[in-house]
């Protein structure tokens, strides 16, 4: 079964839910076609598919945030403890990174 | 499937992006890998990249997650340049808006 969320926010939300419901099986796939100028984001546990296709460059930023969240969740690090690195750089560069690396 | 160290993976990823500039596509997959050793389960993240001709992969653990993710994002930003920029006439700085959102 497949679902195609209308916005990247909706996709992000559902992708996180799907991962949490089945962390061992869920994978996230980003497919980029330079020739077409499109990227397709998919999240699946092999039973249910979430598919979102876009050509908007602005959504790369959302994609990064989602990737970071998912990678953290996959490594069993609390995703909320990792903010976007860009925001951290201003005031406390690398501070949280140091904390994480000790684990 | 070639399992690479993280640095070599990122270098290869750049090459894969370059090889798909004319035609073809690149897929990047994230998946959890779990190992149980001495009753402790260790979770890591498998990152795979593939084009029609080549497949590479690497495993990222919590300790170097941020570093890897930052480098990978930079590569994505540099190479995924054929997406459409938002055009808003009344808003001259869409980028700073995005950062706040």
N, CA and C atoms of all chains as a GROMACS GRO file, in nm:
protein
  612
    1UNK      N    1   0.084  -0.119   0.000
    1UNK     CA    2   0.000   0.000   0.000
    1UNK      C    3   0.088   0.124   0.000
    2UNK      N    4   0.047   0.221  -0.077
    2UNK     CA    5   0.129   0.342  -0.084
    2UNK      C    6   0.047   0.465  -0.053
    3UNK      N    7   0.112   0.560   0.007
    3UNK     CA    8   0.046   0.686   0.034
    3UNK      C    9   0.135   0.798  -0.016
    4UNK      N   10   0.076   0.899  -0.074
    4UNK     CA   11   0.155   1.011  -0.126
    4UNK      C   12   0.117   1.139  -0.055
    5UNK      N   13   0.190   1.170   0.052
    5UNK     CA   14   0.159   1.293   0.126
    5UNK      C   15   0.171   1.416   0.035
    6UNK      N   16   0.089   1.515   0.060
    6UNK     CA   17   0.084   1.632  -0.027
    6UNK      C   18   0.199   1.730  -0.001
    7UNK      N   19   0.250   1.732   0.120
    7UNK     CA   20   0.357   1.827   0.148
    7UNK      C   21   0.472   1.755   0.217
    8UNK      N   22   0.587   1.822   0.216
    8UNK     CA   23   0.704   1.759   0.278
    8UNK      C   24   0.688   1.752   0.429
    9UNK      N   25   0.612   1.845   0.485
    9UNK     CA   26   0.590   1.841   0.629
    9UNK      C   27   0.509   1.717   0.668
   10UNK      N   28   0.408   1.692   0.588
   10UNK     CA   29   0.326   1.575   0.613
   10UNK      C   30   0.407   1.447   0.595
   11UNK      N   31   0.489   1.449   0.491
   11UNK     CA   32   0.574   1.333   0.466
   11UNK      C   33   0.667   1.308   0.584
   12UNK      N   34   0.730   1.416   0.630
   12UNK     CA   35   0.823   1.406   0.743
   12UNK      C   36   0.756   1.346   0.865
   13UNK      N   37   0.638   1.401   0.894
   13UNK     CA   38   0.565   1.355   1.011
   13UNK      C   39   0.532   1.206   1.001
   14UNK      N   40   0.480   1.168   0.885
   14UNK     CA   41   0.441   1.028   0.868
   14UNK      C   42   0.562   0.935   0.863
   15UNK      N   43   0.671   0.984   0.805
   15UNK     CA   44   0.791   0.902   0.796
   15UNK      C   45   0.844   0.873   0.936
   16UNK      N   46   0.840   0.974   1.023
   16UNK     CA   47   0.886   0.954   1.160
   16UNK      C   48   0.797   0.854   1.234
   17UNK      N   49   0.668   0.870   1.212
   17UNK     CA   50   0.574   0.776   1.276
   17UNK      C   51   0.599   0.634   1.230
   18UNK      N   52   0.618   0.622   1.099
   18UNK     CA   53   0.640   0.489   1.043
   18UNK      C   54   0.767   0.428   1.099
   19UNK      N   55   0.871   0.509   1.108
   19UNK     CA   56   0.997   0.456   1.163
   19UNK      C   57   0.977   0.410   1.306
   20UNK      N   58   0.910   0.491   1.384
   20UNK     CA   59   0.893   0.455   1.525
   20UNK      C   60   0.807   0.330   1.542
   21UNK      N   61   0.717   0.308   1.447
   21UNK     CA   62   0.632   0.190   1.459
   21UNK      C   63   0.708   0.062   1.424
   22UNK      N   64   0.815   0.076   1.347
   22UNK     CA   65   0.884  -0.045   1.300
   22UNK      C   66   1.031  -0.015   1.270
   23UNK      N   67   1.109   0.020   1.373
   23UNK     CA   68   1.244   0.070   1.349
   23UNK      C   69   1.337  -0.030   1.281
   24UNK      N   70   1.313  -0.157   1.298
   24UNK     CA   71   1.405  -0.255   1.242
   24UNK      C   72   1.388  -0.271   1.091
   25UNK      N   73   1.270  -0.242   1.042
   25UNK     CA   74   1.244  -0.267   0.901
   25UNK      C   75   1.240  -0.143   0.813
   26UNK      N   76   1.218  -0.030   0.876
   26UNK     CA   77   1.196   0.089   0.794
   26UNK      C   78   1.326   0.138   0.730
   27UNK      N   79   1.317   0.171   0.604
   27UNK     CA   80   1.430   0.237   0.538
   27UNK      C   81   1.380   0.362   0.467
   28UNK      N   82   1.474   0.452   0.447
   28UNK     CA   83   1.442   0.578   0.382
   28UNK      C   84   1.525   0.587   0.256
   29UNK      N   85   1.462   0.619   0.147
   29UNK     CA   86   1.535   0.627   0.020
   29UNK      C   87   1.514   0.763  -0.044
   30UNK      N   88   1.624   0.823  -0.081
   30UNK     CA   89   1.619   0.948  -0.156
   30UNK      C   90   1.667   0.916  -0.296
   31UNK      N   91   1.588   0.951  -0.395
   31UNK     CA   92   1.631   0.927  -0.532
   31UNK      C   93   1.636   1.061  -0.605
   32UNK      N   94   1.752   1.089  -0.660
   32UNK     CA   95   1.769   1.217  -0.728
   32UNK      C   96   1.800   1.193  -0.875
   33UNK      N   97   1.724   1.263  -0.960
   33UNK     CA   98   1.751   1.255  -1.103
   33UNK      C   99   1.792   1.393  -1.150
   34UNK      N  100   1.919   1.408  -1.176
   34UNK     CA  101   1.968   1.539  -1.216
   34UNK      C  102   1.908   1.581  -1.350
   35UNK      N  103   1.900   1.486  -1.442
   35UNK     CA  104   1.846   1.516  -1.575
   35UNK      C  105   1.705   1.572  -1.570
   36UNK      N  106   1.624   1.517  -1.481
   36UNK     CA  107   1.485   1.564  -1.470
   36UNK      C  108   1.471   1.677  -1.372
   37UNK      N  109   1.569   1.691  -1.283
   37UNK     CA  110   1.560   1.792  -1.178
   37UNK      C  111   1.455   1.757  -1.074
   38UNK      N  112   1.443   1.630  -1.041
   38UNK     CA  113   1.345   1.592  -0.939
   38UNK      C  114   1.411   1.502  -0.835
   39UNK      N  115   1.353   1.506  -0.717
   39UNK     CA  116   1.395   1.407  -0.618
   39UNK      C  117   1.270   1.340  -0.561
   40UNK      N  118   1.285   1.212  -0.531
   40UNK     CA  119   1.174   1.137  -0.476
   40UNK      C  120   1.217   1.083  -0.340
   41UNK      N  121   1.134   1.107  -0.240
   41UNK     CA  122   1.164   1.056  -0.107
   41UNK      C  123   1.067   0.942  -0.079
   42UNK      N  124   1.120   0.835  -0.028
   42UNK     CA  125   1.036   0.721   0.005
   42UNK      C  126   1.072   0.671   0.143
   43UNK      N  127   0.972   0.628   0.214
   43UNK     CA  128   0.996   0.559   0.341
   43UNK      C  129   0.907   0.436   0.339
   44UNK      N  130   0.964   0.324   0.375
   44UNK     CA  131   0.884   0.203   0.370
   44UNK      C  132   0.927   0.101   0.474
   45UNK      N  133   0.832   0.016   0.511
   45UNK     CA  134   0.867  -0.102   0.592
   45UNK      C  135   0.835  -0.228   0.511
   46UNK      N  136   0.828  -0.212   0.379
   46UNK     CA  137   0.796  -0.318   0.284
   46UNK      C  138   0.649  -0.356   0.282
   47UNK      N  139   0.570  -0.293   0.366
   47UNK     CA  140   0.426  -0.317   0.360
   47UNK      C  141   0.354  -0.190   0.321
   48UNK      N  142   0.406  -0.082   0.377
   48UNK     CA  143   0.344   0.047   0.355
   48UNK      C  144   0.449   0.143   0.300
   49UNK      N  145   0.412   0.214   0.195
   49UNK     CA  146   0.506   0.306   0.133
   49UNK      C  147   0.458   0.450   0.148
   50UNK      N  148   0.554   0.534   0.180
   50UNK     CA  149   0.526   0.678   0.176
   50UNK      C  150   0.612   0.733   0.063
   51UNK      N  151   0.550   0.804  -0.027
   51UNK     CA  152   0.624   0.854  -0.143
   51UNK      C  153   0.598   1.003  -0.158
   52UNK      N  154   0.703   1.078  -0.177
   52UNK     CA  155   0.687   1.221  -0.199
   52UNK      C  156   0.785   1.264  -0.307
   53UNK      N  157   0.732   1.328  -0.407
   53UNK     CA  158   0.816   1.368  -0.519
   53UNK      C  159   0.814   1.519  -0.532
   54UNK      N  160   0.930   1.577  -0.555
   54UNK     CA  161   0.935   1.723  -0.561
   54UNK      C  162   1.046   1.771  -0.654
   55UNK      N  163   1.033   1.897  -0.696
   55UNK     CA  164   1.141   1.957  -0.774
   55UNK      C  165   1.187   2.087  -0.708
   56UNK      N  166   1.146   2.108  -0.584
   56UNK     CA  167   1.176   2.234  -0.516
   56UNK      C  168   1.307   2.229  -0.437
   57UNK      N  169   1.396   2.320  -0.471
   57UNK     CA  170   1.526   2.323  -0.403
   57UNK      C  171   1.509   2.356  -0.255
   58UNK      N  172   1.408   2.436  -0.223
   58UNK     CA  173   1.388   2.477  -0.084
   58UNK      C  174   1.363   2.359   0.008
   59UNK      N  175   1.315   2.251  -0.049
   59UNK     CA  176   1.279   2.137   0.035
   59UNK      C  177   1.399   2.050   0.072
   60UNK      N  178   1.514   2.083   0.013
   60UNK     CA  179   1.637   2.014   0.051
   60UNK      C  180   1.666   2.028   0.199
   61UNK      N  181   1.636   2.146   0.249
   61UNK     CA  182   1.661   2.175   0.390
   61UNK      C  183   1.578   2.085   0.481
   62UNK      N  184   1.453   2.066   0.441
   62UNK     CA  185   1.364   1.978   0.517
   62UNK      C  186   1.414   1.835   0.510
   63UNK      N  187   1.460   1.802   0.390
   63UNK     CA  188   1.513   1.668   0.369
   63UNK      C  189   1.631   1.642   0.461
   64UNK      N  190   1.720   1.740   0.472
   64UNK     CA  191   1.836   1.724   0.559
   64UNK      C  192   1.795   1.701   0.703
   65UNK      N  193   1.698   1.780   0.747
   65UNK     CA  194   1.652   1.767   0.884
   65UNK      C  195   1.594   1.627   0.907
   66UNK      N  196   1.519   1.581   0.809
   66UNK     CA  197   1.460   1.448   0.823
   66UNK      C  198   1.567   1.339   0.823
   67UNK      N  199   1.665   1.355   0.735
   67UNK     CA  200   1.774   1.257   0.730
   67UNK      C  201   1.849   1.251   0.861
   68UNK      N  202   1.874   1.370   0.917
   68UNK     CA  203   1.945   1.375   1.044
   68UNK      C  204   1.863   1.306   1.153
   69UNK      N  205   1.734   1.337   1.154
   69UNK     CA  206   1.646   1.275   1.254
   69UNK      C  207   1.649   1.123   1.241
   70UNK      N  208   1.636   1.077   1.116
   70UNK     CA  209   1.630   0.933   1.094
   70UNK      C  210   1.762   0.864   1.129
   71UNK      N  211   1.872   0.928   1.090
   71UNK     CA  212   2.002   0.866   1.119
   71UNK      C  213   2.023   0.859   1.270
   72UNK      N  214   1.984   0.964   1.339
   72UNK     CA  215   1.997   0.964   1.484
   72UNK      C  216   1.910   0.854   1.544
   73UNK      N  217   1.787   0.847   1.496
   73UNK     CA  218   1.696   0.746   1.549
   73UNK      C  219   1.747   0.606   1.519
   74UNK      N  220   1.807   0.589   1.403
   74UNK     CA  221   1.859   0.457   1.367
   74UNK      C  222   1.978   0.420   1.453
   75UNK      N  223   2.057   0.519   1.490
   75UNK     CA  224   2.171   0.493   1.578
   75UNK      C  225   2.128   0.489   1.724
   76UNK      N  226   1.998   0.500   1.747
   76UNK     CA  227   1.942   0.498   1.883
   76UNK      C  228   1.991   0.615   1.968
   77UNK      N  229   2.013   0.728   1.904
   77UNK     CA  230   2.043   0.852   1.975
   77UNK      C  231   1.911   0.929   1.975
   78UNK      N  232   1.885   1.001   2.080
   78UNK     CA  233   1.762   1.077   2.082
   78UNK      C  234   1.767   1.184   1.974
   79UNK      N  235   1.678   1.177   1.874
   79UNK     CA  236   1.685   1.272   1.763
   79UNK      C  237   1.667   1.416   1.809
   80UNK      N  238   1.591   1.434   1.916
   80UNK     CA  239   1.566   1.570   1.963
   80UNK      C  240   1.692   1.634   2.020
   81UNK      N  241   1.786   1.551   2.063
   81UNK     CA  242   1.906   1.608   2.122
   81UNK      C  243   2.001   1.664   2.017
   82UNK      N  244   1.975   1.632   1.891
   82UNK     CA  245   2.058   1.686   1.785
   82UNK      C  246   1.981   1.793   1.711
   83UNK      N  247   2.022   1.915   1.726
   83UNK     CA  248   1.958   2.020   1.648
   83UNK      C  249   2.029   2.031   1.515
   84UNK      N  250   1.973   2.109   1.427
   84UNK     CA  251   2.039   2.130   1.299
   84UNK      C  252   2.177   2.190   1.324
   85UNK      N  253   2.281   2.130   1.268
   85UNK     CA  254   2.417   2.177   1.293
   85UNK      C  255   2.437   2.323   1.257
   86UNK      N  256   2.366   2.368   1.156
   86UNK     CA  257   2.384   2.508   1.114
   86UNK      C  258   2.349   2.606   1.224
   87UNK      N  259   2.244   2.573   1.298
   87UNK     CA  260   2.202   2.664   1.404
   87UNK      C  261   2.299   2.663   1.521
   88UNK      N  262   2.360   2.550   1.542
   88UNK     CA  263   2.452   2.539   1.655
   88UNK      C  264   2.579   2.618   1.632
   89UNK      N  265   2.620   2.626   1.507
   89UNK     CA  266   2.749   2.687   1.476
   89UNK      C  267   2.764   2.829   1.527
   90UNK      N  268   2.651   2.900   1.534
   90UNK     CA  269   2.661   3.041   1.570
   90UNK      C  270   2.714   3.061   1.712
   91UNK      N  271   2.648   2.997   1.808
   91UNK     CA  272   2.682   3.024   1.947
   91UNK      C  273   2.775   2.921   2.010
   92UNK      N  274   2.738   2.796   1.990
   92UNK     CA  275   2.816   2.691   2.055
   92UNK      C  276   2.860   2.588   1.954
   93UNK      N  277   2.956   2.624   1.873
   93UNK     CA  278   2.995   2.528   1.771
   93UNK      C  279   3.050   2.400   1.834
   94UNK      N  280   3.007   2.287   1.781
   94UNK     CA  281   3.060   2.154   1.818
   94UNK      C  282   3.035   2.113   1.962
   95UNK      N  283   2.960   2.192   2.036
   95UNK     CA  284   2.946   2.157   2.177
   95UNK      C  285   2.873   2.025   2.194
   96UNK      N  286   2.761   2.014   2.127
   96UNK     CA  287   2.684   1.890   2.141
   96UNK      C  288   2.752   1.774   2.075
   97UNK      N  289   2.826   1.807   1.972
   97UNK     CA  290   2.895   1.699   1.904
   97UNK      C  291   2.994   1.631   1.999
   98UNK      N  292   3.063   1.712   2.077
   98UNK     CA  293   3.160   1.657   2.172
   98UNK      C  294   3.093   1.566   2.271
   99UNK      N  295   2.978   1.609   2.316
   99UNK     CA  296   2.904   1.532   2.414
   99UNK      C  297   2.864   1.395   2.358
  100UNK      N  298   2.818   1.400   2.233
  100UNK     CA  299   2.775   1.276   2.169
  100UNK      C  300   2.891   1.180   2.147
  101UNK      N  301   3.005   1.234   2.110
  101UNK     CA  302   3.115   1.146   2.071
  101UNK      C  303   3.170   1.067   2.188
  102UNK      N  304   3.139   1.114   2.310
  102UNK     CA  305   3.190   1.039   2.426
  102UNK      C  306   3.112   0.911   2.450
  103UNK      N  307   2.993   0.908   2.391
  103UNK     CA  308   2.908   0.792   2.418
  103UNK      C  309   2.969   0.663   2.369
  104UNK      N  310   2.808  -0.479  -0.384
  104UNK     CA  311   2.799  -0.381  -0.274
  104UNK      C  312   2.935  -0.369  -0.206
  105UNK      N  313   2.984  -0.251  -0.208
  105UNK     CA  314   3.114  -0.228  -0.146
  105UNK      C  315   3.094  -0.151  -0.016
  106UNK      N  316   3.144  -0.207   0.093
  106UNK     CA  317   3.134  -0.137   0.220
  106UNK      C  318   3.260  -0.053   0.239
  107UNK      N  319   3.240   0.077   0.249
  107UNK     CA  320   3.354   0.168   0.255
  107UNK      C  321   3.363   0.237   0.390
  108UNK      N  322   3.481   0.291   0.418
  108UNK     CA  323   3.494   0.379   0.534
  108UNK      C  324   3.418   0.507   0.502
  109UNK      N  325   3.382   0.581   0.604
  109UNK     CA  326   3.296   0.698   0.580
  109UNK      C  327   3.356   0.800   0.486
  110UNK      N  328   3.487   0.825   0.502
  110UNK     CA  329   3.550   0.926   0.416
  110UNK      C  330   3.551   0.883   0.270
  111UNK      N  331   3.587   0.756   0.248
  111UNK     CA  332   3.589   0.709   0.110
  111UNK      C  333   3.449   0.705   0.052
  112UNK      N  334   3.352   0.675   0.138
  112UNK     CA  335   3.213   0.675   0.092
  112UNK      C  336   3.175   0.812   0.038
  113UNK      N  337   3.211   0.915   0.114
  113UNK     CA  338   3.174   1.050   0.073
  113UNK      C  339   3.244   1.090  -0.057
  114UNK      N  340   3.370   1.048  -0.071
  114UNK     CA  341   3.442   1.076  -0.196
  114UNK      C  342   3.374   1.006  -0.313
  115UNK      N  343   3.340   0.880  -0.291
  115UNK     CA  344   3.273   0.804  -0.396
  115UNK      C  345   3.136   0.860  -0.428
  116UNK      N  346   3.069   0.907  -0.324
  116UNK     CA  347   2.936   0.964  -0.344
  116UNK      C  348   2.943   1.084  -0.439
  117UNK      N  349   3.047   1.165  -0.420
  117UNK     CA  350   3.069   1.279  -0.509
  117UNK      C  351   3.083   1.229  -0.653
  118UNK      N  352   3.161   1.122  -0.670
  118UNK     CA  353   3.180   1.067  -0.805
  118UNK      C  354   3.049   1.016  -0.862
  119UNK      N  355   2.970   0.951  -0.778
  119UNK     CA  356   2.843   0.898  -0.827
  119UNK      C  357   2.753   1.012  -0.874
  120UNK      N  358   2.752   1.120  -0.796
  120UNK     CA  359   2.671   1.236  -0.836
  120UNK      C  360   2.718   1.288  -0.971
  121UNK      N  361   2.850   1.296  -0.988
  121UNK     CA  362   2.902   1.346  -1.115
  121UNK      C  363   2.865   1.254  -1.230
  122UNK      N  364   2.862   1.124  -1.203
  122UNK     CA  365   2.835   1.029  -1.311
  122UNK      C  366   2.688   1.032  -1.354
  123UNK      N  367   2.601   1.090  -1.269
  123UNK     CA  368   2.460   1.094  -1.309
  123UNK      C  369   2.416   1.232  -1.357
  124UNK      N  370   2.511   1.317  -1.383
  124UNK     CA  371   2.476   1.453  -1.425
  124UNK      C  372   2.404   1.454  -1.560
  125UNK      N  373   2.450   1.369  -1.652
  125UNK     CA  374   2.390   1.368  -1.785
  125UNK      C  375   2.258   1.289  -1.786
  126UNK      N  376   2.265   1.169  -1.731
  126UNK     CA  377   2.145   1.087  -1.730
  126UNK      C  378   2.154   0.990  -1.613
  127UNK      N  379   2.043   0.929  -1.583
  127UNK     CA  380   2.043   0.831  -1.475
  127UNK      C  381   2.002   0.895  -1.343
  128UNK      N  382   2.008   0.815  -1.238
  128UNK     CA  383   1.963   0.864  -1.109
  128UNK      C  384   2.052   0.809  -0.998
  129UNK      N  385   2.042   0.873  -0.883
  129UNK     CA  386   2.120   0.828  -0.768
  129UNK      C  387   2.025   0.806  -0.652
  130UNK      N  388   2.035   0.690  -0.588
  130UNK     CA  389   1.952   0.663  -0.472
  130UNK      C  390   2.038   0.656  -0.347
  131UNK      N  391   1.986   0.714  -0.242
  131UNK     CA  392   2.058   0.715  -0.115
  131UNK      C  393   1.964   0.654  -0.011
  132UNK      N  394   2.006   0.547   0.049
  132UNK     CA  395   1.918   0.476   0.142
  132UNK      C  396   1.973   0.480   0.284
  133UNK      N  397   1.884   0.501   0.379
  133UNK     CA  398   1.921   0.495   0.520
  133UNK      C  399   1.847   0.379   0.584
  134UNK      N  400   1.918   0.298   0.659
  134UNK     CA  401   1.852   0.186   0.726
  134UNK      C  402   1.926   0.153   0.854
  135UNK      N  403   1.850   0.105   0.951
  135UNK     CA  404   1.914   0.068   1.077
  135UNK      C  405   1.977  -0.071   1.066
  136UNK      N  406   2.098  -0.086   1.121
  136UNK     CA  407   2.155  -0.220   1.136
  136UNK      C  408   2.177  -0.244   1.285
  137UNK      N  409   2.135  -0.360   1.332
  137UNK     CA  410   2.148  -0.391   1.473
  137UNK      C  411   2.233  -0.516   1.492
  138UNK      N  412   2.322  -0.507   1.586
  138UNK     CA  413   2.402  -0.625   1.620
  138UNK      C  414   2.386  -0.653   1.767
  139UNK      N  415   2.370  -0.777   1.802
  139UNK     CA  416   2.363  -0.809   1.944
  139UNK      C  417   2.490  -0.883   1.984
  140UNK      N  418   2.558  -0.822   2.078
  140UNK     CA  419   2.682  -0.881   2.127
  140UNK      C  420   2.677  -0.880   2.279
  141UNK      N  421   2.699  -0.991   2.341
  141UNK     CA  422   2.695  -1.000   2.487
  141UNK      C  423   2.568  -0.938   2.544
  142UNK      N  424   2.458  -0.971   2.484
  142UNK     CA  425   2.327  -0.924   2.528
  142UNK      C  426   2.305  -0.774   2.515
  143UNK      N  427   2.401  -0.706   2.457
  143UNK     CA  428   2.380  -0.563   2.433
  143UNK      C  429   2.353  -0.545   2.285
  144UNK      N  430   2.247  -0.474   2.255
  144UNK     CA  431   2.220  -0.451   2.114
  144UNK      C  432   2.273  -0.315   2.074
  145UNK      N  433   2.348  -0.318   1.964
  145UNK     CA  434   2.410  -0.195   1.919
  145UNK      C  435   2.344  -0.153   1.787
  146UNK      N  436   2.293  -0.033   1.784
  146UNK     CA  437   2.226   0.014   1.663
  146UNK      C  438   2.316   0.110   1.586
  147UNK      N  439   2.324   0.086   1.459
  147UNK     CA  440   2.399   0.178   1.374
  147UNK      C  441   2.318   0.205   1.248
  148UNK      N  442   2.368   0.295   1.169
  148UNK     CA  443   2.291   0.334   1.051
  148UNK      C  444   2.368   0.298   0.925
  149UNK      N  445   2.304   0.221   0.841
  149UNK     CA  446   2.365   0.184   0.714
  149UNK      C  447   2.324   0.286   0.608
  150UNK      N  448   2.423   0.339   0.538
  150UNK     CA  449   2.394   0.435   0.432
  150UNK      C  450   2.440   0.374   0.301
  151UNK      N  451   2.347   0.361   0.210
  151UNK     CA  452   2.379   0.302   0.080
  151UNK      C  453   2.358   0.406  -0.028
  152UNK      N  454   2.442   0.404  -0.128
  152UNK     CA  455   2.420   0.491  -0.243
  152UNK      C  456   2.434   0.406  -0.367
  153UNK      N  457   2.344   0.427  -0.461
  153UNK     CA  458   2.358   0.349  -0.583
  153UNK      C  459   2.315   0.427  -0.706
  154UNK      N  460   2.384   0.397  -0.813
  154UNK     CA  461   2.342   0.445  -0.943
  154UNK      C  462   2.314   0.316  -1.023
  155UNK      N  463   2.284   0.332  -1.149
  155UNK     CA  464   2.256   0.213  -1.229
  155UNK      C  465   2.380   0.123  -1.239
  156UNK      N  466   2.498   0.186  -1.227
  156UNK     CA  467   2.619   0.108  -1.252
  156UNK      C  468   2.695   0.070  -1.127
  157UNK      N  469   2.675   0.141  -1.020
  157UNK     CA  470   2.761   0.120  -0.905
  157UNK      C  471   2.684   0.128  -0.774
  158UNK      N  472   2.728   0.049  -0.676
  158UNK     CA  473   2.666   0.055  -0.544
  158UNK      C  474   2.774   0.070  -0.438
  159UNK      N  475   2.754   0.159  -0.346
  159UNK     CA  476   2.848   0.172  -0.235
  159UNK      C  477   2.769   0.183  -0.105
  160UNK      N  478   2.835   0.155   0.005
  160UNK     CA  479   2.767   0.169   0.133
  160UNK      C  480   2.867   0.197   0.244
  161UNK      N  481   2.815   0.246   0.354
  161UNK     CA  482   2.898   0.268   0.471
  161UNK      C  483   2.809   0.256   0.594
  162UNK      N  484   2.873   0.239   0.710
  162UNK     CA  485   2.797   0.229   0.833
  162UNK      C  486   2.837   0.344   0.925
  163UNK      N  487   2.736   0.412   0.978
  163UNK     CA  488   2.763   0.527   1.063
  163UNK      C  489   2.716   0.496   1.205
  164UNK      N  490   2.798   0.526   1.303
  164UNK     CA  491   2.754   0.506   1.440
  164UNK      C  492   2.729   0.641   1.505
  165UNK      N  493   2.668   0.636   1.622
  165UNK     CA  494   2.626   0.758   1.690
  165UNK      C  495   2.740   0.859   1.706
  166UNK      N  496   2.862   0.809   1.733
  166UNK     CA  497   2.973   0.898   1.765
  166UNK      C  498   3.007   0.994   1.650
  167UNK      N  499   3.003   0.944   1.526
  167UNK     CA  500   3.037   1.036   1.418
  167UNK      C  501   2.920   1.068   1.327
  168UNK      N  502   2.802   1.057   1.385
  168UNK     CA  503   2.680   1.084   1.311
  168UNK      C  504   2.671   1.227   1.258
  169UNK      N  505   2.694   1.322   1.349
  169UNK     CA  506   2.679   1.462   1.308
  169UNK      C  507   2.781   1.501   1.203
  170UNK      N  508   2.902   1.456   1.223
  170UNK     CA  509   3.009   1.491   1.129
  170UNK      C  510   2.976   1.435   0.991
  171UNK      N  511   2.934   1.310   0.989
  171UNK     CA  512   2.902   1.246   0.863
  171UNK      C  513   2.784   1.313   0.795
  172UNK      N  514   2.681   1.337   0.873
  172UNK     CA  515   2.559   1.398   0.819
  172UNK      C  516   2.590   1.536   0.759
  173UNK      N  517   2.673   1.614   0.830
  173UNK     CA  518   2.708   1.747   0.780
  173UNK      C  519   2.782   1.737   0.647
  174UNK      N  520   2.879   1.646   0.641
  174UNK     CA  521   2.954   1.632   0.516
  174UNK      C  522   2.864   1.582   0.405
  175UNK      N  523   2.778   1.487   0.437
  175UNK     CA  524   2.691   1.432   0.335
  175UNK      C  525   2.596   1.539   0.281
  176UNK      N  526   2.541   1.620   0.374
  176UNK     CA  527   2.451   1.726   0.331
  176UNK      C  528   2.521   1.825   0.241
  177UNK      N  529   2.646   1.855   0.273
  177UNK     CA  530   2.718   1.947   0.187
  177UNK      C  531   2.730   1.891   0.046
  178UNK      N  532   2.758   1.762   0.037
  178UNK     CA  533   2.768   1.699  -0.095
  178UNK      C  534   2.633   1.706  -0.166
  179UNK      N  535   2.526   1.678  -0.093
  179UNK     CA  536   2.393   1.685  -0.154
  179UNK      C  537   2.367   1.826  -0.206
  180UNK      N  538   2.399   1.925  -0.123
  180UNK     CA  539   2.372   2.063  -0.163
  180UNK      C  540   2.451   2.103  -0.286
  181UNK      N  541   2.577   2.058  -0.290
  181UNK     CA  542   2.662   2.095  -0.403
  181UNK      C  543   2.613   2.031  -0.532
  182UNK      N  544   2.564   1.907  -0.521
  182UNK     CA  545   2.532   1.835  -0.644
  182UNK      C  546   2.386   1.836  -0.685
  183UNK      N  547   2.297   1.855  -0.589
  183UNK     CA  548   2.155   1.854  -0.627
  183UNK      C  549   2.114   1.994  -0.669
  184UNK      N  550   2.172   2.039  -0.776
  184UNK     CA  551   2.155   2.178  -0.816
  184UNK      C  552   2.049   2.196  -0.922
  185UNK      N  553   1.991   2.088  -0.968
  185UNK     CA  554   1.895   2.102  -1.077
  185UNK      C  555   1.751   2.112  -1.027
  186UNK      N  556   1.735   2.132  -0.896
  186UNK     CA  557   1.600   2.150  -0.843
  186UNK      C  558   1.561   2.296  -0.862
  187UNK      N  559   1.430   2.320  -0.859
  187UNK     CA  560   1.384   2.456  -0.886
  187UNK      C  561   1.397   2.548  -0.765
  188UNK      N  562   1.449   2.666  -0.790
  188UNK     CA  563   1.454   2.767  -0.684
  188UNK      C  564   1.317   2.830  -0.673
  189UNK      N  565   1.281   2.862  -0.552
  189UNK     CA  566   1.153   2.930  -0.533
  189UNK      C  567   1.166   3.073  -0.582
  190UNK      N  568   1.066   3.119  -0.657
  190UNK     CA  569   1.072   3.258  -0.702
  190UNK      C  570   0.958   3.336  -0.641
  191UNK      N  571   0.995   3.427  -0.552
  191UNK     CA  572   0.893   3.510  -0.490
  191UNK      C  573   0.933   3.655  -0.509
  192UNK      N  574   0.847   3.731  -0.577
  192UNK     CA  575   0.885   3.868  -0.608
  192UNK      C  576   0.885   3.958  -0.485
  193UNK      N  577   0.788   3.936  -0.394
  193UNK     CA  578   0.779   4.026  -0.280
  193UNK      C  579   0.884   3.994  -0.173
  194UNK      N  580   0.931   3.871  -0.175
  194UNK     CA  581   1.028   3.830  -0.073
  194UNK      C  582   1.165   3.816  -0.137
  195UNK      N  583   1.253   3.908  -0.103
  195UNK     CA  584   1.383   3.906  -0.170
  195UNK      C  585   1.481   3.808  -0.105
  196UNK      N  586   1.454   3.771   0.020
  196UNK     CA  587   1.548   3.681   0.085
  196UNK      C  588   1.479   3.553   0.133
  197UNK      N  589   1.444   3.468   0.039
  197UNK     CA  590   1.376   3.345   0.079
  197UNK      C  591   1.466   3.256   0.166
  198UNK      N  592   1.597   3.269   0.148
  198UNK     CA  593   1.688   3.182   0.222
  198UNK      C  594   1.683   3.206   0.373
  199UNK      N  595   1.683   3.335   0.411
  199UNK     CA  596   1.682   3.363   0.554
  199UNK      C  597   1.549   3.322   0.616
  200UNK      N  598   1.445   3.330   0.535
  200UNK     CA  599   1.314   3.286   0.581
  200UNK      C  600   1.315   3.138   0.612
  201UNK      N  601   1.378   3.064   0.523
  201UNK     CA  602   1.384   2.919   0.539
  201UNK      C  603   1.457   2.883   0.668
  202UNK      N  604   1.561   2.959   0.695
  202UNK     CA  605   1.642   2.927   0.811
  202UNK      C  606   1.563   2.941   0.940
  203UNK      N  607   1.476   3.042   0.943
  203UNK     CA  608   1.397   3.064   1.064
  203UNK      C  609   1.289   2.957   1.080
  204UNK      N  610   1.233   2.917   0.966
  204UNK     CA  611   1.120   2.823   0.971
  204UNK      C  612   1.158   2.687   1.028
   0.00000   0.00000   0.00000
